[in-house]
């Protein structure tokens, strides 16, 4: 709501930007991690399944360097946190 009022942001815009990013570079964990967080911030109850899916995919990426490894680990940790909240 704050983003909508302050910046005119819309859920469809958020989805479109992340979908474009994932089309361009589908194997970057941090994009999926941030996409999951954005989905949860926008509407946790309705978007939790998609967010969990994004986090699952992010945690399965094979890293090319150390920062990617950390991003995948953070995604796995966040997935466990969200999964516990969903129960």
C-alpha positions, 0 to 999 in steps of 0.5 A: 500500500505504501509503495502504491501511494508513494510511488504509484507502484502496482502488483502487475508492474512488480510481476512484469519487472521480475518476469523480465529479469528472470527471462533475461537471467533465469539462473540468478538466485538473488532475483528469485529471492527478491521476487519472493520477498516482494510477493510476500510484502504485497500479499502474503496470504495470496502469494505464499505458494509462488514465493515458496516456489521462487525460494525453492528454485533460488536455493537449487541454483549451482553457484559460480562464485561465493556471492551466488552461494550465499544468495542460494543459502539465504533463499533456503533459509528464507524458504524454511522461515516462510514454510514454518509461518505457513503451517 
